[in-house]
Amino acid sequence: MKSFKFTKMHGLGNNYIYVNTFEENLDEEKLPDIAVQVSNINTGIGSDGLILICPSDKADVKMRIFNNDGSEGKNCGNGLRCVAKYAYEHKLVTETTFKIETLSGLVEASLEIENEVVKLITVDMGEPRLLKSQIPMLGQASDKAIDEEMVFSGHTLRGTTVSMGNPHIIFYVDDITQAPVTTLGPIIEKDSCFPEGVNVEFVEVVSKNELHFRVWERGSGVTQACGTGACAAVVSSVLNHHTVQGELTTVHLAGGDLHINWTSEGNVLMTGPAEVICTGTFYL
Ligand SMILES: N[C@@H](CCC[C@H](N)C(=O)O)C(=O)O
């Protein structure tokens, strides 16, 4: 029977099964099925998906992320912090600042360490991409969708789209507890306006430095947190004049807080924790 070693980790409750492919060998064509299998709460381990920590010829390590429906994503903020913690604590890297390759480009992770344990990770997520062609979404390729009126299955909403290497749409609500995450999330995720689907986020503005946030993730549904989504929400909030570029914003997600700064230079910095839940062997 084929088996592999795994570590289950989470970033603010956004939990994945991590496999170190420096040591484990998984068949490329089986990866989508393995993601579905390990994520199943009844017959697998239970998770939001599968993340591979791989060798890279462009960076110190490479991250690949599969959602719990088996689709491959191009980026994952909470996953990057967990990969950074794993890479340092398992001595795949020796420096406290290093580069991680993703399907959407290179990012840089910086670690805060106490007694050889990684406590907090800041990831420089690079520049947000705003053009409709970069999301990608239908419409004039060189336009941006900022507070744009859109209709989804008869529901008229004003949304802002941001790519952090993966696609996000942000809607503002008056009361986060009433956000239509589970009703409109799945409809908007698969709307034909987004040829590759979209991660759907609802945001309540608390103040110039504070947002409440809930997410329906492409390929995984409701999760406790989405790092790229929180970055996209801060970019969107600057574009919609709710927050200020160059200032730190605290984003309150269901699973805890992230601290995000869309710097005046243009890159987005995300700071937050990463935790190990358990390790084990999975039998296919
Ligand atoms: N949870 C993630 C994002 C995971 C991928 C996403 N669902 C997609 O398909 O783009 C995060 O923390 O950013």
Ligand as a Chemical Component Dictionary entry (heavy atoms), coordinates in Angstrom:
data_LIG
# 
_chem_comp.id                   LIG 
_chem_comp.type                 NON-POLYMER 
_chem_comp.pdbx_formal_charge   0 
_chem_comp.three_letter_code    LIG 
# 
loop_
_chem_comp_atom.comp_id 
_chem_comp_atom.atom_id 
_chem_comp_atom.alt_atom_id 
_chem_comp_atom.type_symbol 
_chem_comp_atom.charge 
_chem_comp_atom.model_Cartn_x 
_chem_comp_atom.model_Cartn_y 
_chem_comp_atom.model_Cartn_z 
_chem_comp_atom.pdbx_ordinal 
LIG N1 N1 N 0 -6.369 30.036 1.642  1  
LIG C1 C1 C 0 -5.529 30.684 0.744  2  
LIG C2 C2 C 0 -5.847 30.700 -0.723 3  
LIG C3 C3 C 0 -5.958 29.288 -1.304 4  
LIG C4 C4 C 0 -6.169 29.245 -2.815 5  
LIG C5 C5 C 0 -7.481 29.828 -3.261 6  
LIG N2 N2 N 0 -8.623 29.113 -2.789 7  
LIG C6 C6 C 0 -7.497 29.874 -4.813 8  
LIG O1 O1 O 0 -7.961 28.932 -5.462 9  
LIG O2 O2 O 0 -7.046 30.880 -5.352 10 
LIG C7 C7 C 0 -4.815 31.893 1.288  11 
LIG O3 O3 O 0 -4.559 31.903 2.503  12 
LIG O4 O4 O 0 -4.444 32.796 0.532  13 
# 
loop_
_chem_comp_bond.comp_id 
_chem_comp_bond.atom_id_1 
_chem_comp_bond.atom_id_2 
_chem_comp_bond.value_order 
_chem_comp_bond.pdbx_ordinal 
LIG N1 C1 SING 1  
LIG C1 C2 SING 2  
LIG C1 C7 SING 3  
LIG C2 C3 SING 4  
LIG C3 C4 SING 5  
LIG C4 C5 SING 6  
LIG C5 N2 SING 7  
LIG C5 C6 SING 8  
LIG C6 O1 DOUB 9  
LIG C6 O2 SING 10 
LIG C7 O3 DOUB 11 
LIG C7 O4 SING 12 
# 
